[in-house]
Amino acid sequence: MAAEEKNVNQAVNVNLDAGKTPVLFTDNVFISSNEDGVVLDVGQRVGNTNQVTVVARIGMSRSHAKKLADALSKNLMTVAAATQTGKKVVN
């Protein structure tokens, strides 16, 4: 078993200072990629215009991007199922 696979099952403590780590809303994501990696430019529309301001840029390897896509898909399916059954989702 590769070291990377072992880390998937280990518990992780995440520290978050809510006062210093704002939630950045997005209604636009621009994705660019090449053989080396992927960059997500996360943007927010400015008012009632066609102007978009990038609020965050996130870069990662292609393999990490695939893991992110899988995790996001699983999370959205879990929330959709919980919404239909009325069960609360616990992260």
N, C-alpha and C positions, 0 to 999 in steps of 0.2 A: 504494500500500500504506500503510495507516495505521500510525502510530508504534507502536501497541499490538501489531500483528501482527509488526512487525520485532523487538520485544523477545522474542517467543516463541522465536526461533531463536538468540538470543545466549546464550553461556555465562554462568552466574551462580556466583559464589563465595559459599558459605554458611558463615558462622562460627558455631560452636556450642561454648559452654563447658559441657561435660557436667556439671560440678560445680554450675553455677548454673541449669541448664535441665533440670528433672526430666521424666521421661515420666509423664504423668498418665493412669492407666488409666481407661477408661470402660466401663460396661455400660448406660448410658442416655444418650440425646441427645434434648433437647427443642428443636424447631425452631419459631421464630416469624418471620413475615415480613409485610411490607406493601409498598406500591409503592416505598418508598425503599430497602429492604434486608432482610437476613436476619440473625437472631441465633441462634447455636447455644449452648444451655446444656448443657455436657458434665458428666454426673453419674456418681457412683459409689455403688452400693448400700452401705449401712452394715450389715455383718455379715449375719445371717440375718433381717433385718427388712424392712419395706416402706418404710423411710426412705432417701431419696436425697440426697446432698450434692453440690451443684454445685462442681466443682473448677476449671472454667474457663468463660469466656464469650467467644465469638468472634463478632464482627460483621463483615459485608461487604456490598458492593453485590449486587444481584440478578444482575448480569452476572458478577461474580466467583464467586458461588455456583454459577452454571451451569458455569463453568470448573472449579470444584472438583469438582462432581458428575461431569463428564466425565473428569477426571484420575483420580479415585478409581475409577471404573468400569473405565477402561483398566488401571490398576494391578492391580486385583483379577483381571481376566481374564488378565493376564500371569502373575501368581502361580499362578492355577489351572492354566493351561496348563503352566507349568514343573513344578508338582507332579505332573501326569500323565505328563510326559516324563522327569522326574528331573533336568532341567537346573536349574542354580543361577541365581537371579534377581540381576542386578547393577543397582543403581540408579544 
